[in-house]
Amino acid sequence: MAAEKLSPSLPLSIRAPTPATPRPFSLNIPKSTPSPPPSPSPLLQDLICHSSVALPSATESRRPPTTSRKPRLGRHHDPNRGKPWSVDPRVSLRGHQILRSLIDLVSPNLEDILGPLLNPTSDGDPNSLLDDILGIVEGLDFHKRPATALAVFETARRARGDSFFSSSAVVPVVIGIMDRHGQLSNAASLLDDFCNQRCPADVYAYTSLITAYARNERFREAFSVFRQMEEEEIKPTIVTYNIVLNVYGKLFMPWHKIMSLVEVMKTDGISPDRYTYNTLISCCRRGSLHEEAFNLFKEMKSVGLAPDKVTYNALLDVYGKSRKHEEAMAVLRDMDANGFPPSIVTYNSLISAFAKDGILEEAMELKGQMEAMGIQPDVITYTTLISGFEKAGKDELAMRTFEEMERRGCRPNLCTYNALIKMHGNRGKFQDMMNVFEKLRSNGFTPDVVTWNSLLAIFGQNGMDTEVSGIFKEMRKAGFVPERETYNTLISAYSRCGLFNLAMEIYENMLTARIGPDLSTYNALMAALARGKLWQQAEKILEEMKGLKCKPNELTFCSLLHAYANAKELDRMKSVEDHIYAKIIEPRNILFKTLVLVNSKNNLLPEAERAFLELKKRGCSLDITTLNAMVSIYGRRQMVSKVNEILKFMRESGFTPTLSTYNSLINMYSRLGDFERADATLKEIKEKGGRPDLYSYNTVIYAYGKQGRMKDAARIFSELQASGLKPDIVTYNIFVASYVTNSMFVEAIDVIIYMIKHGCRPNDNTYNSVVDGYCKQRRRDEANAFVQDLQQLNPGISKEQVYRLSERLARSTC
């Protein structure tokens, strides 16, 4: 797959206050030393297998570049915003003249033009000279002459030396220009030069550099610059702390580390402002820390800071991501009552919260409500709904929403395409998925980290480990340095492929890259342990999370339930189930959906039905996975009327049947001996654009074989091969058993010869079917002959297998 290199650039400008005097502050907070890479816990050290998989580490990135101050959340505080730009009145007449000359000339000789201004023998005031240079640099940048502006600065540096500029307002402005024009590395080198000359830049320059990295989403480098500031004992300002708190949030730092920085800030005599509180509330989103967010909201009001629209939207977003829908609606009412009518941002946040939790009717009601207020849905509204319908399995509604979006002239963005990629991929429609991927690029978009992570997750959940590795390679070629989310996705993808050791190697590489685990990492590890039936290790991970104050959420307990279910630890599963119903564990909808799944998997019908009814009682919008689980358990018990009830509900509610739905139906019809319905269902999968898997074909072959219709079974076998799938041991064993059941021993043995020839090694079940078939018909001599001729039939058979067959024959009563 071809990949395009990404170079995201988010321009940022900053004007630092002109300092009256140089400000080499000394910090009164303890000096920080670089923290060592996070160490895996004793449990995880036991799980980690050292691997040759090499992922880029944090040390591969360049030294920190420079930035400009990030605009505050909420209202813009620049009094000159919207007014025509003009040269600072402090700029001298000579400075005005030089600026006009430089604007008019195509290739100015800077040495000659700036010479009189920069002459070291001049008796002029140094601060006046700095004002002139600042005005000239800003003026040139305003007139779209950034290269000349930077050349003026370099000429002035050579003439007057770095110490002259190290604490001036010129440096932050220069850093901003470099940032906007893709020269972050030059900005970083600029600050390094000042340090090397023993005249370090001041807090405004460092703050600019931190902001530039943050705006370019290079958060780890922003963090490194802040550490460098601390080492050089440069005292942060309120702006610096606010930006760094935002960086902490983007790096998903543990909550206690974020609050530790706030305490340092307060100890340093700096009180949090509205931006600080807004940033901290926003940081609560990642861990769904709704209690912490509300406490911050109360504290903010108690110190006399009135919440603004940003505050309310951030708090609403936290409640939404925490699935606290009633609280979110209360925030909406509070906003309106306090003079902040809901905006498109507010509604989009609410719609996202409902859609992600599968409450799609309410999400659509909110869309109607905002339209009634004259607020038109935007690309975020539509994309959120598409993602919600996709997650619920309502593909037709997702496509209908996409069509409405295009019909109304709302242009899809990258997130829209990512949602469609996920939808087609999750349905196994890989060709449609790649068509969307190509359309994304043909429409001028470049795949982002979400695109790549979606592809990794899709191929991972389909057990396509080769594709996972290939996508990751392409992702790195495109210039992406893996961040925490990519590592989490890879851990999940490889564990879904059954490559648990490789998943743990990815975790080790994540730690080597100095990226500490967060809640999502632990949840990915829990899910991997669940697939490996390692419930004891899953319990230890849960205890470790609690010890590290990483609060487990509903996904953590979902993985624990799956771990118990996969390991058949039904008593432990029942204990967690009881805690959910007793509300010792907060009873979220997703937990009841998981109870439906795990109880269905273990064929526990009363328990599955109880959880299913609980979901309906709570008014939860059911999703396709939950409905498929009920189809599966009813189908295995041949409860046709119940299955039909679920199917009718799915049709009426707009659900699109998935391969899992069809496979459950094929299995039910096969158990009922209705081979015609099983075959028809297989055809329907193909007619609807789906791709049957081995289970689909094997189950239909079994249905025909059970009725002795071996020609039809052979026809399905041919279709299986034509589809590009490779028959497995189950396929061949079904044929052997079916031929034996119909006393067609010659054909059964021919199948064994065929499978050996095509690289599929027979197992004990293969040979047992033949021996048991002979014995049932009292044909001991032929059974003996079959066992004695096995080494000739299959030279690769082990002596142990022949011995086990001989013992089985000796114990038989034929």
N, C-alpha and C positions, 0 to 999 in steps of 0.2 A: 504494500500500500504506500502510495506516495504521500509524503508529508511536507508541509511547508513550514519554514522556520518562522517562529513568532518573535516579534520584538515589540511588545506592548509599550506604549509611551503615553503617559498622562501628564500633560504640561502643568506646571505650577509656578506661580510668581510670588515673590515676597519682597517687601521693603522693610528692612529692619530700621528701628529708630537710630538716628545719628547720635552716637555716643559723645558726650561732652569730653570725657577723658577715657583712656584705656581702662578696661575693667578686668584685671586678672584676679578673679575671685578665688577664695580657697573654700572648699567644701567642709562643712562640719559634720558630714555624715561619713560612716566608715567607708574606707576605700574598698572597692569590690575587686576581686580577682576573678578571671575567667573561670566559669564553672566547668568541671570535668564532664565528659559525655555521660548521659544518664546510664546507670548500670542496671542490667536486668536483675530482677529479684531472684532469690535462690530457686524458686519454682521454675521461672522462665529460663534460667541457666540450664536446668535439667532438660528443658524441652528443646533449647536451641541446638541445632546441628550446624557446625561450621561449614560454610559453603563457599564455592568459587564465584557465586553471584556477586558482582561488584557494582555497587550503586554509588553515584557521586556523593561525596561527603560535603559538609558545610565548608571545610577548609579549601575546597576547590574554587570557591567564589572569590572574587577580587576584594581588595581592601575597600572599606566604606567610602562611597562617593558623597557629594554634598547635595543639599536640598534647600528648598525654601519653605517658609512657614505654611502649614496647611490651613486653609480657611476653616473657621470654626463652624461646627454644626449649628444649624438654626440661622438666625438672621446674620447677614453680612455686616461686619462692624467697620468697614472702610468708609469714612465720611466722603471720600472723593469718588466713590463708585458711581458710574453713570455720567460723570462730568467729563468734558474734554480734557485731554492730557495737556499739561503745560509744564515748562521747565520750572524747577524749584526756585522760588524767589531768592534763595540764598546764593544761587549761582551768579558769579560776577559777569560783568559786561564782556570781558575777554572770553570767559567760558561760553557765553551765548554765541559770540562770533566764531569760535572754534567749532561748536556744534553745527552751525549753519554751513560752514565750509565742508565739514566731513559729510554732511547729508548731501550736498550738491556734487561733490567729487566722486567719480567712479572708482578710481584707484589712488586714494590720497597717500602722500608721503607723510606718515605719522611722525617721524623723527623731526621733520621741519615744522610741521603744524603745531605739534605739542611742545616743541623745544622751549619756547619762551615761558610756557606755563609750568614746565617741570624743572626748570633750571634750579639746581640745588642752592645756588648763591642768592636766589631771590629772597628778599626780606619778608615775603608774604606770610600770612597766618597759615600754619599747616591745616587747621580745620577748614579754612576757606578753600584751600587747594583740594581737600577731600570732597567738599561740597561741589566744586567745579567738575571733578572727575566723575562723581556720582551722577550729576546732572547730564553730563555728556554721554555716559554709558547708558543711562535710562532713556535718554532722547533717541540715541541710535537704535536701541532695541525697539522703541515705540514705532520708529519709522522703518521697521523691518530691515535693519542693517545689523543683525546680531554678530556676524563675523567681524565687522568693523568695531563694534562695541567691545568684543573680547580682545581684539588686537590693541585697542586703546588701553585697556587694563594692563595687558602684558607689557606694552611700551612704558607705561607709568611704573610698573613693578621694576623693570630693569633700571629705570632712572632713579627711583627713590628707595628701592629695597623693600623686602617683604615686611620688615618691622614697621614700616610706615603705614601699611594697610591691614596688619593683622587684626586690629580691633576696630576697624572702620565699618561703616554701613555699606561700603562698596562691595565687600566680599559676599555677603548674602545675596545681593542683587546679581552679581556675576554667577554665583552658584545657580540661581534661578534661571538665568539665561542658558547656562550649560545644560541644565536639566531639560528645559523645553526643547533644546535642539540636539538631544541624544548624546550629550557629552558628560554623562555622570562619572565616568572613569576619570576624566580630566578634573572634574570638581573634587573627587576624592584625592587626586594627586596634589591639587592645590593646597588642601589642608595639610597633607603630609609634608609638603614643602615648608609651610609655616612652622610645623613642629620640628623639622630637621634644622631649621634656622634658629631654633630656640626662641621663637616669637609666635607661640600658638595662637590660632584664631580664637575669637571670643564665642560666647554662648549663642549669639545670633547666627553666626556662620554654621556652627554645629547643628543648631536647630534646623537651619535650612537644609543641611545635608540629610538629617534624619527624615525630614518631611519628604524630600525628593525620593529617597528610597521607598518610603511608605507609599507615596503616590504611584510609584512604579511596581508596587506589590513585591518589593524585595525586602521583606520584613526582617529577615535574619540579619541582613547587612545594616538595616536601620538600628537594630538592637546592638550590633557591634559598635556602631558609632557612639551610641549612648554609653556603652561600657568604656570606650576610649575617653569620652568626656570625663567620666568619673575618675579614671586613672590620672588624668591631667588636672584634676581638682578644679574643673570649671563648673561653676554653680548653675544648675538648671533654673530656668524661669518657669512660670505657670504654663506658658505655651509649650515649652519642652516637655514637661511632665504630661500634659494632655496628649501630645502626639505620641509619646512613648507608651502611655496607657492604651491608646488605640492600637499601637503595634503589638503590645502584649495580648490584646484581644485577638488580633489577626493571627498571632502565633499560637493561639489556644493555650496560653499559659494557665497553669492551675490557678484557681480562684484565690488561694491563700497567697500566691506570689503577687498577684495583681494588687491585693489589699496591702501587702507588705510595702509595695512601692508608694501607695497612698499614704501610709504611715510615715515613710521617709520624707515624703513631700510636706506633710504637716509638721514633722519635727524640724524641717528646714524653714519653718515659718511661713509656708505658703498655704493659704486656705483654698480648698477646692472651689471652683466656680461652676456656673451652669454647664459649661462645656464638659468639665470633669465628670459631673454627675451623669450627663447624657451619655458620655463615653462609657462609663462604668455600667450603666444600665444596659447599654448595647452589648457589652462584654458578657452579660448574663445569658445572652441568647444561646451561645454554643452549648453550654451545659444545662440548658433549661432551668436556670437558677431563678425561678419566679419569686421565691421567698426573699432571696438576697436583693433582687431588683425592687421589690416593693419596699423593703427596708431602706434602700437608698432613696427611693422616691419620698418616703416619709422624712428621712434625715434632711434631704434637700429643702423641703418646705420648712422644717423646723429651724434651719439657719437663715431663713428669710429669702431664699432663692425661689422665685415663682417658676413652676414648670412651664415650658413653652411647647409648641407643637411637636418639636423634635423629641422632647421628653416623653410626651404622651405616645407618640408613634413607636418609640423605642420600647416603652413598657408594654404597649399593646403587642408588639412583635414578640417579646419574651413570653407573654402569656399564650400567644398563639403557638409558639414552638414548644411550650410546655403542655400544650393541649388543655389549657385552662380556658375553655371557651366562654363560660359565664363571666369570669373575671375580665376577659378581653372585651366583652360587650359592655361591661360596667365602665371600663376605661373609655370606650366610645361615648357613652352617655356623659361621663364626667368631662370629657373634652368639650363637648357641645355646650354643657352648662357653664363652662369657664371661658367661653368666647373663642373656642378654637373649633370651628366647624370641620367635620371630616373632609379630607382631601382624597385625591386619587391614591396617594401613598397609604393613607389610613385604610381605605377600602381594600387595596391590594394586599395589605398585611393581613387583614381579617379573612379575605377570600383564601389566601395561602394557608392560613391556619386551619380553616374548615376543610379545604381540599386535601391537605396532607393527612388529615385524620379520617378521610373518607366520608365526610359529612357534606356531600355534594349538593343536595337539595338546598341546604342553607347557603352554600357558596353561591349558587345560582340566584337565590333570593337577594343576596347582598349585591350581586351584579345588577339585578333589576332595580334595587333601591338606589344605587348610585346613578343609574341612568335616569331614574325619575327625578333626581336632584339636578339633572343637567350635566353630570360628570360622565364623559364618554370613556368606555373601557379602552385601555391602551395595550401595548404589546405585552406588558407584564401581566395584566389581567387575563388576557387570552392564554398566554403561555402557562400560567398557573392552573387554569382550568383544564387545559390539555393534559398537563402532568397529572392532575387529580383524576381525570377520567382514565388515563393510561394506567395509573396505579390500581384503580378499581377494576380494571379489565373491561371498561366500556369504550372499546376502540372506535365504534361508530360515532359515539357522541364526541370523542376526541377529534375525529376527522371533521365532524360537522362544525365543531367550534373553530377548527383551523380554516375551514371554508368560509365561515362567517367573518372571520378575521380578515381574510384576503378580500372578501366581497366589500367590506367596509373601508378598504384602502389602508388597513393597518399592516405595515410591512413587517414580516417575521424578522426576529433578531436571532442571534446565535443560540440563545436559550431555547427558543422555539424549535429550532432544528435539533438541538440536543434532546429535547423531549420526544420528538418524533423518532430519533435514532433509538432512544431507549424503548419506546413503544414497540417498534418493529423487531428490535433485537430480543426483547423479552417474550415475543410470540414466536421466535425462531425463524422470522422472515428476514434472513440475513441479506438477501438480494435487495429487498426494499430498504433495509437499513443502510446498505452501502450506496443505494441510489440517493437517499437523503444526504449522506455524507458528501457525495459528489455535487449535489445541488447546493449544499452549504457553501462549498468553495467556489462554484461557478457564479454564485450571487455576491461574491466579493468578501466572504467571511473567511477567517482563518481559524481552524480548530483550536479550541482553548483546552485548559486542563480538564474541564468538565467533560468535553467531548472525548478526550482520551480516556479519562477515568470511566466513562460510561461504556466505552468499547471494552476496556479491561474487565469491567464487572460482567458484561453480557457474555463475553467469551468464557470468563471464569465460571459463571453459573451454568454454562452448557458443557463444562468439562473439557474445553478446547485449550489445553495448556500451551500447545504450540503457538496458537493465535495470540494468547496472552503475552507470551514472551516476545512475539513479533511486534505487537502493538506497543509494548513498552520500549522496544528498541527504536521504533519509529518516533515515539514520543520524545525520546532523548535526542534523536537526530534533529527534531524540530526545535531544539533549544531549551526544552523544559528541564529544570532541576527539580527532582521529585520533592514535594512537600508532604506534610503529614497525611493529607487526604489520599494522595497517591499511594503511599506506603500502606495505609489502611485498606485501600481497594485491592492492592496486590496480595496482602495477607488473606483477605477474603477470597479473592479469585483463585489463588493456588490451593487454598484449603478446599474449595468447592471442586477443584480438579482432583482431589484426593492426594495432593502433594503437601502433606502436613509439614514435613521437614523443610521443604523449600519455603513454606509460609513463615516458619520460625527463623529461617535465614534472612528473610526480608525484614523481619522484626529486628534482628541483630544489626543489619545494615542501617536501619532507621536510627538506632541508638548511636551507631558509629558516626552518623551524620549530625549528631548532637541535637536530634529531635526527640524530645521526651514524649512518652505515650499520653494520650488523653482518653476521655471516656469512649470515643469512637474506636480508638486502638484496642482498648480492653474489650469492648463489645465484639470487635472483629476476632480477637483471640478467643473469646468465649464461644463464638460461633464456630470457629475452627475446632476447638476442643469438643464441641457438641457433635460435629460431624464425625470426629474420631472416637466417639463414645467414651471420651476421657472425662467422666463426670467428676472424679475425685480432684483432678487438676482444675476443673471449672470451679469447684467449690473453693479451692485455694485462691484462685484469681479473685473471686468475689470477696474473700476475706482481705486480700491484699489491697483491693480497691478501697475498702472501708478504712483500712489502716492508713492509706495515703490521702484520706479525705476526698477521694474521687467518688462522689455519690452515685451508686448504681441507679440506672433508670429502668424503664419498663423493658427496653431491649435487652438489658443484662439478664433480667429474669426470664425473658423469652428464650434466650440461649440456654440458660440453666434448665428450663423445662425440656428443651430439645435434647440436651445432653442426657438427662435422665431417661427420656423416651427412647432415644437411640440405643442406650445401654440396657433397656428393659428394667430400669430401676423404678418400678411402678410405685412402690411405697414412698420413695422420696418425691416422685412427681406429684403424688397425691398430697403430700405434706405442703408443697408449694401451692398447689391448687386450693387447699383449705385456707392457707394464709391469704390468698387473693379474695376468696369469698368472704372471709372474716374481716377484710379490709386492713389486715396487718401490713400487707403489701398493697400499695395504692391500686385499686381496681380499675386500670385503664382498659379501654376497648381492645387495644392490641394484645393485651394479655388474654382476654377471653377468646380472641381469634386464634391465638397460639394454643389455647386449651382445646379448641375444636380440632386443630391440626394434629397435636400430639395424641389426643385420645382416638382420633380417626386412624392414625397410623398404627396404634396398638389395638384397634378393633374394639374399643371400649365405647359402645353405642350410647348407654345412658349418660355417661360423662360428657361425650361429645354433644349430645342433644341438650344437656343442661347449659353448657357454655353457649351453644347456638341460640337457645331461647333467651338467655341473659342478654345477648347482643341485641336481639329484637326488642326485648323489654326496655333496654336503655335507649332505643331509638337510633342505634348506630347504623350507618349506611354500610351494608355488607359489601365485601369485595369478592373478586373472582376466586381468590385463593381459598377463602373460607367456604364459599359455595362448592368449590371443587372437592374440598375435604368431605363435605356432607354427601355429595354425589358418590364419592369413592366408598365411604363406609356403608351407605345404603345399597350401593351396587354389589359390594362383596357379599352382602347378606341377601341379595336378590330381591330387595324390597322395591319392586318396579314402581308401584304407585308413589312412594316417597321420592324416588328419583325423578319421576315425571313432575311432581310438585315443584321440586327445585328448578328443573329445566323450564317450567312454565314461568316461574318467578324471574329467572334469568332473562327470558325473552321479553317479558313485559317491562323489565327494568333496564333494558338496553345493554345487557352484558353480552360480550362477544365470547363464545366458547373457545377455550384454549386446547392445546394438545392434551393437557391433563384431563380436561372434561371428556374429550373423545376417547381417551384410553380407558377411563373408568367405565364408559358405556360399552366399549368393545369387550372389556373384561366381564361386565355383567351379562351381556348377550352370550359370551362364550360359556360362562358358567350355566346359563340356562339352556345351552345346546342350540341356540338360535344363530347358526353360522351365517345365515343370509343377512340378518341385521348387523352382525359383526362386520361382515364384508362391506355392506352398504355404508357403515360408519367410517370405515377405512377410506372408501372412495370420497366421502363427504369432506374429509380432512384435505384431500388433494384439491377438490373442487373449490374449497374456500381459500385456496392459496397457502395452506399449511404444508408442513413436511413431516410425515409420519416418522416415528423413531423405531428402533429395533423392537421395543415393547409392543408397539402397535402391530407390526407384522407378525411377531412371534405369537401374539395372542390370537390373531385370526387363523394362523397356521394351526394352532392348538385346537381352535373351534372346529375346523374342518377335519383334522386328524382324529378328534374325539368321535366324530360321526363316520369315520372310515372313508371320507371323501379325499383320498390322497392326491388325485389329479388336481383338485382345486387347491389343496395345500401346496402342491408343486408350483402351481400358477402364482400363488402369493409369494413363494420363494423367489421366483424369477423377477417379480415386481420389486422385491426387496433388493436384489442385486442390481437391477436397472436403476434404482434410486441413488446408487452410489454407496449404500451402506454395506457393511461386511457382516455376513452371518456369524453369530457367536456360538458358544458351546450350548446355550439354551436352545437356539434354533435347531441345531443338529439333534440334540437330545429329544426334542419334541418329535422329530421325524422318526428317530429310532424307536421311541416308545409307541408312537402311533402305528408304525408298521408291525411291531411285535404284537400289539393288541389285536391287530387284524390278521395275525398268523402269517405275516409276510416277512419271514426271517431272512430270506435271501436279500430282499430289498433293504432290510435293516442293516445287514452286514455291509451291503454296498454303500450305504450312507456313511458307515464308519470308515470304509476305505476312502471314500470321497473327502471326508473331513480331514483325514490324516494327510491326504495328498495336497489339500489346500491350506495346510498350516494350522489347523485347529486340533489341538491335542485332546483326545477323548479322556474323560474322567471316570471315576468309579460309577457314577450314575449311568453313564453310557453303557458300560459292560454289564452292570447289574440288571438293566432293563432286559437285555437279551437272555441272561442266565435265568432270571425270574420268569420270563415268558416261556422258556422251554419247560421249566419246572411245573408251571401251572398246567401245562398240557401233558405232563407226565412223560416228557421226552428227555430223560436223564442222559441217555447216550449222546444225543446231539449237543446237550449242554456241556458234557465232558469234552467232546470233540472241539467245541468252540473255545473252551478254556485252554486246551492243549495246543490249539493252533494259533493262539493269540500272539505269541512271539514272532511267528511268521507273518501274521496279519499286520502287526505293528511292532517292528524291531525296536522301537523306542520305549516300549512298555517296561516298567520296572518290575523287578522280581517281587517286590512287596505287593504290587497291584495283583499280580498273578496269584500270589499266595492268599491274598484276601478273597479273591474270587473262588479259589479252590475251597477255602474254609466255608464260604457262603453256600457253595454247592453241597458240601458235606453236611451242613446243618439243615438243608432243605428236606422236605418230606416227599419229594417227587420220586 
